[in-house]
Amino acid sequence: MKNKGKRPLCTPKGKRPLCTPNGGKVLAGVALTGKPHSAKVRLTQDSLDKLRNKHGTELEHWWQKRFGHTFDALTESEARYLIHTAESATIRDRIAAAEQAGNRPHGGG
């Protein structure tokens, strides 16, 4: 991710001085864990193409209405999961089941 010259990017392993120039304070920290393929947060064009080729535009349009964004806003790990799901209907059914269990989307309606 490019920083565009606004603020220094912070990293773990004792890099606090990079995060606190000019008297700034660290308010919180987050560490992501997972499998090596999950270390790539940014979606690759190859994965986006595979996802769109596999599930077509119908699922992506549904996704945008449901969550408020298209597939290009997914992480690499999210896209990988959807690519490995055989049918678009399965994706929609799993999301509906999760919602019935009390999990609600954070995006669109």
C-alpha positions as CSV (number, residue, x, y, z in Angstrom):
1,M,0.0,0.0,0.0
2,K,1.4,3.4,-0.9
3,N,1.5,6.0,1.8
4,K,1.4,9.0,-0.6
5,G,3.6,11.0,1.8
6,K,1.0,11.6,4.5
7,R,2.3,9.7,7.5
8,P,4.9,7.1,8.1
9,L,3.6,3.5,7.8
10,C,4.0,1.6,11.0
11,T,5.4,-1.9,11.3
12,P,5.9,-4.2,14.3
13,K,9.3,-5.2,15.7
14,G,10.3,-2.1,17.6
15,K,9.5,0.4,14.8
16,R,7.5,2.6,17.2
17,P,9.8,5.6,16.5
18,L,8.6,5.5,12.9
19,C,5.0,5.7,14.0
20,T,5.4,8.6,16.4
21,P,7.2,11.5,14.7
22,N,6.6,15.0,16.1
23,G,5.2,13.7,19.4
24,G,2.5,11.4,18.0
25,K,1.1,8.6,20.1
26,V,0.3,5.0,19.2
27,L,-3.3,4.3,20.0
28,A,-3.7,0.7,19.0
29,G,-2.0,-2.1,17.2
30,V,-3.2,-4.9,14.9
31,A,-1.4,-8.0,13.7
32,L,-2.8,-10.2,10.9
33,T,-2.2,-13.9,11.1
34,G,-2.9,-16.7,8.7
35,K,-1.6,-19.0,6.0
36,P,1.2,-17.7,3.7
37,H,-1.3,-17.1,0.8
38,S,-3.3,-14.9,3.2
39,A,-0.3,-12.6,3.7
40,K,-1.2,-11.0,0.4
41,V,-4.0,-8.6,1.4
42,R,-4.2,-6.8,-1.9
43,L,-6.3,-8.6,-4.5
44,T,-4.3,-9.7,-7.6
45,Q,-5.6,-9.1,-11.1
46,D,-5.2,-12.8,-11.7
47,S,-7.5,-13.7,-8.8
48,L,-10.0,-11.0,-9.8
49,D,-10.1,-12.4,-13.3
50,K,-10.5,-16.0,-12.1
51,L,-13.4,-14.9,-9.7
52,R,-15.2,-13.0,-12.4
53,N,-14.7,-15.8,-15.0
54,K,-15.9,-18.5,-12.6
55,H,-19.0,-16.8,-11.1
56,G,-19.8,-14.2,-13.9
57,T,-21.4,-10.8,-13.5
58,E,-24.6,-11.8,-11.9
59,L,-23.0,-12.7,-8.6
60,E,-20.8,-9.6,-8.6
61,H,-23.9,-7.4,-9.2
62,W,-25.7,-9.2,-6.3
63,W,-22.6,-8.8,-4.2
64,Q,-22.5,-5.0,-4.9
65,K,-26.1,-4.6,-4.0
66,R,-25.7,-6.7,-0.8
67,F,-22.3,-5.3,0.5
68,G,-21.9,-2.0,-1.3
69,H,-18.8,-2.9,-3.3
70,T,-17.7,-5.0,-6.3
71,F,-15.2,-7.9,-6.2
72,D,-12.2,-5.6,-6.8
73,A,-12.6,-4.5,-3.1
74,L,-12.1,-8.0,-1.8
75,T,-8.9,-9.2,-0.2
76,E,-6.9,-11.9,-1.8
77,S,-8.0,-14.4,0.8
78,E,-11.7,-13.5,0.4
79,A,-11.4,-13.9,-3.4
80,R,-9.6,-17.2,-3.0
81,Y,-12.4,-18.5,-0.9
82,L,-15.0,-17.5,-3.4
83,I,-13.0,-18.9,-6.3
84,H,-12.9,-22.3,-4.5
85,T,-16.7,-22.3,-4.0
86,A,-18.2,-24.3,-6.8
87,E,-21.5,-22.5,-7.3
88,S,-22.7,-18.9,-7.0
89,A,-25.9,-20.2,-5.3
90,T,-23.8,-21.8,-2.6
91,I,-22.2,-18.4,-1.8
92,R,-25.5,-16.7,-1.6
93,D,-27.0,-19.5,0.5
94,R,-24.1,-19.5,3.0
95,I,-24.4,-15.7,3.4
96,A,-28.2,-16.0,3.9
97,A,-27.6,-18.8,6.5
98,A,-25.0,-16.6,8.4
99,E,-27.5,-13.7,8.4
100,Q,-30.2,-16.0,9.8
101,A,-27.8,-17.0,12.5
102,G,-27.4,-13.4,13.5
103,N,-24.4,-12.2,11.4
104,R,-25.3,-9.1,9.4
105,P,-23.4,-7.5,6.5
106,H,-21.6,-4.2,7.1
107,G,-22.1,-2.9,3.6
108,G,-25.3,-2.3,1.6
109,G,-28.6,-3.8,2.3
